[in-house]
């Protein structure tokens, strides 16, 4: 255990030997695609099959579960098209997903996702994203909030 408490004031720029990057390599398999069918707005019964709109929920499960910063790197991938952007992909803590209406868009996201994953893996390894660094940043945020509460 560190003896930082003995040498106040604290220094936020201290480096510890345990602040090293941990290699992360996230993989994804093929997506699951589920249809979502809803009636068009303003349509009244009786409804025909033409009175419904179909969209497709496209879901990828990364393995292992990626850190939050990795997900942001994936969503910030600087390539794609005007219609196919990594920024549109959602993360719920377990799955990456997007809901699309056109089958061609589903296929386009299917083709781009592996490239976005490769990009996020490479960028994550390049940066300072060690678990200890992430934990320290969170602890600093909580310490600031605590100090602010104590000043009131």
Backbone as ProteinMPNN parsed JSONL, in Angstrom:
{"seq_chain_A": "XXXXXXXXXXXXXXXXXXXXXXXXXXXXXXXXXXXXXXXXXXXXXXXXXXXXXXXXXXXXXXXXXXXXXXXXXXXXXXXXXXXXXXXXXXXXXXXXXXXXXXXXXXXXXXXXXXXXXXXXXXXXXXXXXXXXXXXXXXXXXXXXXXXXXXXX", "coords_chain_A": {"N_chain_A": [[0.836, -1.172, 0.0], [0.465, 2.227, -0.745], [2.155, 5.136, 0.581], [1.016, 7.608, 0.289], [-0.648, 9.33, 1.722], [0.932, 10.428, 3.657], [2.491, 12.406, 2.59], [1.275, 15.007, 2.01], [0.614, 18.003, 0.099], [-1.594, 16.188, -2.165], [-0.521, 14.85, -5.281], [-1.637, 15.019, -8.475], [-0.43, 14.084, -10.751], [1.113, 11.869, -10.361], [2.804, 8.836, -11.168], [2.263, 5.418, -11.098], [3.742, 2.161, -10.847], [1.855, 0.207, -11.455], [0.202, 1.214, -13.348], [0.014, 0.243, -16.039], [-0.668, -0.612, -19.465], [-3.17, -2.95, -20.285], [-3.354, -5.604, -22.46], [-5.963, -5.701, -24.823], [-8.174, -7.475, -26.734], [-10.828, -7.517, -28.595], [-13.375, -9.497, -29.934], [-15.853, -10.175, -32.444], [-18.652, -12.013, -33.541], [-20.744, -13.205, -36.235], [-23.685, -11.168, -36.755], [-26.826, -11.268, -34.947], [-30.015, -11.138, -36.357], [-33.087, -9.685, -35.99], [-36.503, -9.387, -36.811], [-38.662, -6.519, -36.611], [-41.845, -5.598, -36.396], [-44.326, -3.218, -36.88], [-47.504, -1.512, -36.767], [-48.344, 1.003, -39.192], [-48.394, 4.469, -38.436], [-51.481, 6.039, -37.778], [-53.082, 4.263, -39.134], [-56.074, 2.37, -39.259], [-58.017, -0.358, -37.934], [-59.689, -2.671, -40.052], [-56.487, -4.107, -40.571], [-54.149, -4.607, -43.212], [-51.43, -6.578, -44.552], [-49.857, -4.702, -45.79], [-50.062, -2.496, -44.221], [-48.157, -2.356, -42.315], [-44.915, -1.671, -40.94], [-41.639, -2.772, -41.365], [-38.698, -3.277, -39.551], [-35.264, -4.033, -38.869], [-33.54, -5.418, -36.205], [-30.258, -5.445, -35.513], [-27.765, -7.278, -33.997], [-24.7, -7.554, -32.318], [-22.523, -9.521, -30.347], [-19.902, -8.706, -28.445], [-16.787, -10.242, -27.542], [-14.167, -10.675, -25.309], [-16.347, -8.896, -22.997], [-16.233, -5.518, -23.754], [-14.271, -2.715, -22.456], [-15.64, 0.487, -21.461], [-14.357, 2.664, -22.713], [-13.272, 1.503, -24.998], [-15.577, 0.958, -26.463], [-16.38, 3.563, -27.06], [-14.241, 4.285, -28.709], [-14.71, 2.558, -30.876], [-17.196, 3.58, -31.757], [-16.318, 6.046, -32.567], [-14.957, 5.608, -34.895], [-13.284, 6.682, -37.778], [-14.227, 6.171, -40.36], [-16.426, 4.878, -42.887], [-19.618, 5.304, -44.363], [-21.835, 7.932, -45.561], [-24.337, 6.965, -44.932], [-23.755, 4.763, -43.406], [-22.555, 4.666, -40.416], [-20.351, 4.392, -37.676], [-20.996, 5.737, -35.362], [-23.725, 5.488, -35.052], [-24.194, 3.06, -33.908], [-25.382, 1.298, -31.107], [-24.74, 0.681, -27.602], [-25.412, -1.483, -24.985], [-24.186, -2.35, -22.737], [-23.787, -4.991, -22.977], [-24.328, -5.824, -25.585], [-23.69, -4.755, -28.964], [-25.64, -2.819, -31.132], [-28.023, -2.02, -33.746], [-30.858, -0.553, -35.286], [-32.402, -1.03, -38.311], [-34.02, -0.218, -41.433], [-33.75, -0.94, -44.11], [-32.665, -3.758, -45.945], [-30.293, -3.703, -47.381], [-28.828, -1.827, -45.949], [-28.417, -3.239, -43.584], [-26.679, -5.226, -44.509], [-24.535, -3.574, -45.239], [-23.691, -2.544, -42.743], [-22.932, -4.95, -41.615], [-20.661, -5.511, -43.132], [-18.961, -3.375, -42.427], [-18.619, -3.507, -39.614], [-16.569, -5.428, -38.674], [-14.238, -4.02, -39.438], [-14.45, -1.705, -37.911], [-14.204, -2.806, -35.382], [-11.568, -3.798, -35.487], [-10.242, -1.343, -35.724], [-10.936, -0.108, -33.231], [-9.714, -1.921, -31.449], [-6.996, -1.56, -32.153], [-6.616, 1.213, -31.643], [-7.191, 1.287, -28.934], [-5.06, -0.125, -27.835], [-3.005, 1.633, -28.464], [-3.427, 3.874, -26.893], [-3.649, 5.307, -23.529], [-5.154, 3.332, -21.62], [-5.347, 1.782, -19.383], [-6.698, -0.394, -16.895], [-6.152, 0.475, -14.285], [-5.672, 3.197, -14.673], [-8.176, 4.042, -15.599], [-9.693, 3.46, -13.295], [-8.468, 5.182, -11.484], [-9.104, 7.689, -12.595], [-11.898, 7.686, -12.26], [-11.991, 7.577, -9.443], [-10.808, 10.036, -8.838], [-12.743, 11.78, -9.871], [-14.891, 11.18, -8.152], [-13.72, 12.001, -5.736], [-13.494, 14.775, -6.157], [-16.233, 15.429, -6.281], [-16.972, 14.734, -3.67], [-15.378, 16.545, -2.171], [-16.598, 18.942, -3.018], [-19.187, 18.625, -1.947], [-18.553, 18.646, 0.773], [-17.717, 21.242, 1.134], [-19.963, 22.791, 1.224]], "CA_chain_A": [[0.0, 0.0, 0.0], [1.221, 3.469, -0.884], [2.173, 6.034, 1.73], [0.719, 8.929, -0.248], [-1.303, 10.151, 2.723], [1.929, 11.031, 4.526], [3.194, 13.511, 1.939], [0.312, 15.959, 1.466], [-0.607, 17.798, -0.658], [-1.595, 15.136, -3.171], [-0.113, 15.238, -6.621], [-2.463, 14.289, -9.43], [0.329, 13.596, -11.891], [1.984, 10.765, -9.971], [2.68, 7.603, -11.93], [2.541, 4.211, -10.341], [4.156, 1.08, -11.735], [0.736, -0.648, -11.842], [-0.576, 1.906, -14.373], [0.435, -0.199, -17.364], [-1.769, -1.02, -20.331], [-3.497, -4.369, -20.345], [-3.781, -5.881, -23.83], [-7.373, -6.005, -25.022], [-8.508, -7.854, -28.103], [-12.255, -7.829, -28.638], [-13.819, -10.185, -31.147], [-17.295, -10.285, -32.64], [-19.065, -12.992, -34.531], [-21.803, -12.671, -37.097], [-24.771, -10.595, -35.965], [-28.176, -11.84, -34.952], [-30.933, -10.18, -36.964], [-34.464, -9.954, -35.589], [-37.449, -8.433, -37.401], [-39.531, -5.749, -35.727], [-42.969, -5.207, -37.247], [-45.295, -2.373, -36.183], [-48.454, -0.883, -37.69], [-48.058, 2.385, -39.575], [-49.154, 5.459, -37.67], [-52.696, 6.541, -38.407], [-53.866, 3.211, -39.786], [-57.111, 1.807, -38.386], [-58.412, -1.74, -38.242], [-58.844, -3.856, -40.206], [-55.184, -3.852, -41.18], [-53.604, -5.599, -44.139], [-49.98, -6.685, -44.363], [-49.236, -3.476, -46.301], [-50.229, -1.454, -43.215], [-47.123, -2.547, -41.306], [-43.542, -1.293, -41.272], [-40.671, -3.723, -40.823], [-37.308, -2.882, -39.361], [-34.445, -5.162, -38.433], [-32.62, -5.165, -35.11], [-29.02, -6.167, -35.793], [-27.088, -7.334, -32.704], [-23.419, -8.247, -32.211], [-22.067, -9.684, -28.969], [-18.444, -8.722, -28.367], [-16.207, -11.156, -26.567], [-14.858, -10.484, -24.036], [-17.083, -7.643, -22.893], [-15.224, -4.456, -23.854], [-14.349, -1.563, -21.557], [-16.435, 1.595, -22.002], [-13.564, 3.493, -23.622], [-13.161, 0.762, -26.253], [-16.844, 1.168, -27.185], [-16.316, 4.914, -27.608], [-13.312, 4.255, -29.836], [-15.414, 1.928, -31.995], [-18.207, 4.516, -32.236], [-15.621, 7.189, -33.153], [-14.189, 5.183, -36.078], [-13.361, 7.774, -38.749], [-14.543, 5.721, -41.709], [-17.766, 4.354, -43.123], [-20.229, 6.119, -45.416], [-22.813, 8.85, -44.987], [-25.46, 6.176, -44.416], [-23.264, 3.695, -42.519], [-21.614, 5.311, -39.496], [-20.162, 3.694, -36.406], [-21.633, 6.539, -34.316], [-25.121, 5.066, -34.917], [-24.255, 1.779, -33.195], [-25.709, 1.447, -29.685], [-24.125, -0.251, -26.656], [-26.239, -1.594, -23.779], [-23.384, -2.977, -21.705], [-23.589, -6.395, -23.339], [-24.432, -5.996, -27.036], [-23.685, -3.65, -29.913], [-26.835, -3.03, -31.945], [-28.589, -0.935, -34.542], [-32.125, -0.906, -35.924], [-32.377, -0.544, -39.687], [-35.211, -0.55, -42.213], [-33.378, -1.529, -45.4], [-31.786, -4.929, -45.898], [-28.975, -3.307, -47.897], [-28.129, -1.17, -44.84], [-27.983, -4.313, -42.679], [-25.492, -5.824, -45.124], [-23.446, -2.597, -45.187], [-23.171, -2.551, -41.369], [-22.264, -6.248, -41.449], [-19.334, -5.403, -43.746], [-18.138, -2.377, -41.735], [-18.388, -3.79, -38.195], [-15.233, -5.988, -38.389], [-13.226, -2.966, -39.586], [-14.566, -0.825, -36.747], [-13.657, -3.559, -34.242], [-10.111, -3.759, -35.646], [-9.825, 0.023, -35.421], [-11.047, 0.109, -31.779], [-8.656, -2.714, -30.808], [-5.699, -0.916, -32.397], [-6.575, 2.494, -30.946], [-7.172, 1.032, -27.492], [-3.69, -0.496, -27.476], [-2.142, 2.796, -28.64], [-3.675, 4.893, -25.878], [-3.493, 4.984, -22.111], [-6.463, 2.863, -21.199], [-5.137, 0.725, -18.398], [-7.749, -0.416, -15.882], [-5.764, 1.297, -13.142], [-5.858, 4.593, -15.061], [-9.62, 4.263, -15.597], [-10.143, 3.467, -11.9], [-7.955, 6.397, -10.868], [-9.91, 8.802, -13.087], [-13.183, 7.609, -11.579], [-11.769, 7.94, -8.046], [-10.585, 11.484, -8.791], [-14.043, 12.421, -10.067], [-15.639, 11.022, -6.908], [-13.077, 12.834, -4.719], [-13.912, 16.158, -6.412], [-17.632, 15.551, -5.856], [-16.98, 14.693, -2.212], [-14.867, 17.836, -1.706], [-17.619, 19.96, -3.262], [-20.252, 18.429, -0.962], [-18.05, 19.022, 2.081], [-17.551, 22.709, 1.176], [-21.28, 23.447, 1.39]], "C_chain_A": [[0.886, 1.242, 0.0], [1.149, 4.306, 0.389], [1.871, 7.456, 1.284], [0.094, 9.847, 0.793], [-0.316, 10.875, 3.613], [2.592, 12.255, 3.907], [2.2, 14.447, 1.243], [1.052, 17.218, 1.041], [-0.446, 16.712, -1.715], [-1.135, 15.694, -4.502], [-0.872, 14.372, -7.606], [-1.671, 13.683, -10.574], [1.273, 12.451, -11.537], [1.739, 9.557, -10.853], [3.057, 6.44, -11.043], [2.922, 3.098, -11.305], [2.988, 0.196, -12.174], [-0.144, 0.008, -12.887], [-0.142, 1.506, -15.778], [-0.776, -0.707, -18.156], [-1.932, -2.533, -20.321], [-3.961, -4.651, -21.772], [-5.255, -6.285, -23.881], [-7.556, -6.362, -26.485], [-9.95, -8.347, -28.099], [-12.556, -8.479, -29.98], [-15.336, -10.092, -31.233], [-17.541, -11.37, -33.667], [-20.096, -12.369, -35.451], [-22.958, -12.146, -36.246], [-26.004, -11.493, -35.953], [-29.079, -10.751, -35.523], [-32.349, -10.609, -36.61], [-35.381, -8.937, -36.247], [-38.262, -7.731, -36.319], [-40.631, -5.178, -36.619], [-43.969, -4.419, -36.406], [-46.269, -1.779, -37.2], [-48.048, 0.559, -37.983], [-48.938, 3.321, -38.75], [-50.37, 5.906, -38.47], [-53.526, 5.497, -39.118], [-54.849, 2.625, -38.785], [-57.455, 0.4, -38.841], [-59.566, -1.709, -39.238], [-57.577, -3.526, -40.989], [-54.806, -4.972, -42.131], [-52.099, -5.654, -43.922], [-49.245, -5.461, -44.888], [-49.338, -2.316, -45.313], [-49.18, -1.55, -42.1], [-45.765, -2.122, -41.848], [-42.623, -2.302, -40.601], [-39.32, -3.059, -40.688], [-36.572, -4.114, -38.848], [-33.522, -4.702, -37.309], [-31.416, -6.07, -35.324], [-28.158, -6.09, -34.536], [-25.805, -8.156, -32.807], [-23.082, -8.384, -30.737], [-20.545, -9.756, -28.958], [-17.965, -9.695, -27.296], [-14.713, -10.882, -26.486], [-15.591, -9.153, -24.034], [-16.081, -6.487, -22.861], [-15.379, -3.385, -22.782], [-15.104, -0.42, -22.243], [-15.635, 2.433, -23.0], [-13.373, 2.808, -24.979], [-14.408, 0.991, -27.095], [-16.849, 2.56, -27.808], [-15.359, 4.989, -28.79], [-13.972, 3.64, -31.062], [-16.406, 2.917, -32.6], [-17.583, 5.747, -32.891], [-14.816, 6.823, -34.395], [-14.385, 6.211, -37.197], [-13.671, 7.334, -40.174], [-15.901, 5.032, -41.711], [-18.316, 5.138, -44.299], [-21.19, 7.09, -44.753], [-23.964, 8.082, -44.349], [-25.028, 5.138, -43.385], [-22.158, 4.275, -41.64], [-21.553, 4.526, -38.19], [-20.871, 4.428, -35.276], [-23.074, 6.09, -34.057], [-25.285, 3.763, -34.134], [-24.472, 2.041, -31.706], [-25.009, 0.366, -28.86], [-24.983, -0.285, -25.403], [-25.492, -2.243, -22.619], [-23.107, -4.442, -21.981], [-23.532, -6.602, -24.856], [-24.264, -4.669, -27.765], [-24.885, -3.877, -30.822], [-27.184, -1.791, -32.752], [-29.894, -1.443, -35.138], [-32.175, -0.234, -37.286], [-33.618, -1.004, -40.441], [-34.848, -1.305, -43.486], [-32.403, -2.69, -45.233], [-30.392, -4.592, -46.408], [-28.163, -2.605, -46.809], [-27.626, -2.194, -43.835], [-26.701, -4.938, -43.216], [-24.303, -4.881, -45.068], [-22.854, -2.534, -43.78], [-22.433, -3.854, -41.08], [-20.837, -6.19, -42.003], [-18.416, -4.443, -42.987], [-17.761, -2.787, -40.314], [-17.015, -4.424, -37.924], [-14.117, -4.949, -38.505], [-13.259, -2.02, -38.39], [-13.983, -1.504, -35.507], [-12.131, -3.557, -34.304], [-9.564, -2.38, -35.278], [-9.839, 0.266, -33.906], [-9.974, -0.68, -31.035], [-7.3, -2.028, -30.948], [-5.579, 0.394, -31.622], [-6.507, 2.3, -29.435], [-5.763, 0.685, -27.034], [-2.727, 0.681, -27.569], [-2.254, 3.787, -27.486], [-3.41, 4.416, -24.472], [-4.854, 4.605, -21.553], [-6.337, 1.708, -20.223], [-6.275, 0.753, -17.387], [-7.41, 0.447, -14.676], [-5.965, 2.781, -13.441], [-7.34, 4.928, -15.042], [-10.152, 4.35, -14.166], [-9.684, 4.743, -11.196], [-8.757, 7.617, -11.318], [-11.271, 8.832, -12.4], [-13.036, 8.018, -10.12], [-11.534, 9.443, -7.903], [-11.903, 12.251, -8.963], [-14.861, 12.356, -8.784], [-15.057, 11.884, -5.789], [-13.467, 14.297, -4.898], [-15.349, 16.384, -5.961], [-17.74, 15.575, -4.336], [-16.479, 16.02, -1.627], [-15.921, 18.931, -1.87], [-18.773, 19.836, -2.264], [-19.81, 18.898, 0.422], [-17.867, 20.537, 2.237], [-18.854, 23.433, 1.45], [-21.62, 23.639, 2.816]], "O_chain_A": [[1.921, 1.288, 0.665], [0.204, 4.195, 1.17], [2.414, 8.409, 1.843], [0.305, 11.059, 0.732], [-0.686, 11.849, 4.267], [3.193, 13.058, 4.621], [2.277, 14.652, 0.032], [2.103, 17.482, 1.624], [0.665, 16.36, -2.11], [-1.339, 16.869, -4.803], [-0.769, 13.146, -7.581], [-2.197, 12.841, -11.302], [2.144, 12.101, -12.334], [0.604, 9.282, -11.243], [4.056, 6.485, -10.325], [2.476, 3.089, -12.452], [3.11, -0.507, -13.177], [-1.15, -0.578, -13.287], [0.049, 2.376, -16.627], [-1.766, -1.165, -17.586], [-0.957, -3.285, -20.344], [-4.882, -3.99, -22.25], [-5.721, -7.101, -23.085], [-7.131, -5.619, -27.37], [-10.243, -9.456, -27.653], [-12.053, -8.058, -31.021], [-16.019, -9.947, -30.219], [-16.719, -11.605, -34.553], [-20.297, -11.155, -35.446], [-23.181, -12.63, -35.137], [-26.194, -12.346, -36.82], [-28.918, -9.574, -35.201], [-32.762, -11.735, -36.887], [-35.077, -7.744, -36.247], [-38.513, -8.287, -35.25], [-40.359, -4.361, -37.499], [-44.41, -4.884, -35.354], [-45.909, -1.566, -38.357], [-47.482, 1.245, -37.131], [-50.077, 2.994, -38.416], [-50.294, 6.12, -39.68], [-54.583, 5.82, -39.659], [-54.515, 2.408, -37.62], [-57.211, 0.022, -39.987], [-60.348, -0.758, -39.23], [-57.608, -2.757, -41.95], [-55.106, -6.14, -41.885], [-51.556, -4.843, -43.173], [-48.115, -5.203, -44.474], [-48.753, -1.258, -45.547], [-49.308, -0.897, -41.065], [-45.502, -2.202, -43.047], [-42.797, -2.643, -39.432], [-38.856, -2.368, -41.595], [-37.185, -5.104, -38.449], [-32.807, -3.711, -37.452], [-31.533, -7.296, -35.317], [-27.848, -5.0, -34.054], [-25.804, -9.283, -33.305], [-23.327, -7.464, -29.957], [-19.962, -10.744, -29.405], [-18.639, -9.935, -26.294], [-14.048, -10.86, -27.522], [-15.463, -8.37, -24.975], [-15.176, -6.479, -22.027], [-16.474, -3.168, -22.262], [-15.19, -0.376, -23.471], [-16.174, 2.865, -24.019], [-13.319, 3.485, -26.006], [-14.311, 1.196, -28.305], [-17.272, 2.727, -28.952], [-15.637, 5.682, -29.769], [-13.809, 4.147, -32.171], [-16.454, 3.078, -33.82], [-18.239, 6.422, -33.685], [-14.061, 7.655, -34.899], [-15.516, 6.567, -37.526], [-13.393, 8.081, -41.113], [-16.436, 4.659, -40.667], [-17.55, 5.591, -45.15], [-21.348, 7.08, -43.532], [-24.504, 8.51, -43.329], [-25.842, 4.684, -42.581], [-20.999, 4.368, -42.044], [-22.57, 4.06, -37.676], [-21.307, 3.791, -34.317], [-23.592, 6.291, -32.958], [-26.398, 3.409, -33.743], [-23.82, 2.904, -31.12], [-24.724, -0.723, -29.359], [-25.259, 0.76, -24.814], [-26.106, -2.64, -21.629], [-22.29, -5.066, -21.303], [-22.784, -7.447, -25.348], [-24.638, -3.61, -27.262], [-25.131, -5.007, -31.244], [-26.715, -0.685, -32.485], [-30.018, -2.625, -35.458], [-32.011, 0.98, -37.398], [-34.195, -2.046, -40.13], [-35.57, -2.216, -43.892], [-31.439, -2.605, -44.471], [-29.407, -5.142, -45.916], [-26.944, -2.766, -46.748], [-26.533, -2.042, -43.29], [-25.749, -5.155, -42.466], [-23.173, -5.329, -44.872], [-21.633, -2.475, -43.635], [-21.422, -3.855, -40.377], [-19.915, -6.753, -41.413], [-17.21, -4.679, -42.915], [-16.674, -2.44, -39.852], [-16.34, -3.979, -36.995], [-13.15, -4.997, -37.744], [-12.212, -1.584, -37.911], [-13.343, -0.853, -34.68], [-11.471, -3.34, -33.289], [-8.543, -2.272, -34.6], [-8.868, 0.785, -33.355], [-9.382, -0.166, -30.086], [-6.547, -1.926, -29.98], [-4.544, 0.654, -31.008], [-5.841, 3.064, -28.737], [-5.317, 1.137, -25.979], [-1.739, 0.73, -26.837], [-1.281, 4.46, -27.144], [-3.001, 3.277, -24.247], [-5.606, 5.455, -21.076], [-7.134, 0.77, -20.245], [-6.77, 1.83, -17.055], [-8.295, 1.084, -14.104], [-6.38, 3.54, -12.565], [-7.731, 5.978, -14.531], [-10.97, 5.217, -13.861], [-10.429, 5.317, -10.401], [-9.059, 8.488, -10.503], [-11.741, 9.898, -12.003], [-13.887, 8.743, -9.605], [-12.012, 10.056, -6.948], [-12.142, 13.249, -8.282], [-15.456, 13.352, -8.37], [-15.803, 12.437, -4.981], [-13.74, 14.991, -3.919], [-15.657, 17.399, -5.336], [-18.516, 16.352, -3.78], [-17.082, 16.557, -0.697], [-16.116, 19.75, -0.972], [-19.281, 20.85, -1.786], [-20.602, 19.482, 1.161], [-17.864, 21.049, 3.357], [-18.836, 24.589, 1.873], [-22.684, 24.172, 3.131]]}, "name": "protein", "num_of_chains": 1, "seq": "XXXXXXXXXXXXXXXXXXXXXXXXXXXXXXXXXXXXXXXXXXXXXXXXXXXXXXXXXXXXXXXXXXXXXXXXXXXXXXXXXXXXXXXXXXXXXXXXXXXXXXXXXXXXXXXXXXXXXXXXXXXXXXXXXXXXXXXXXXXXXXXXXXXXXXXX"}
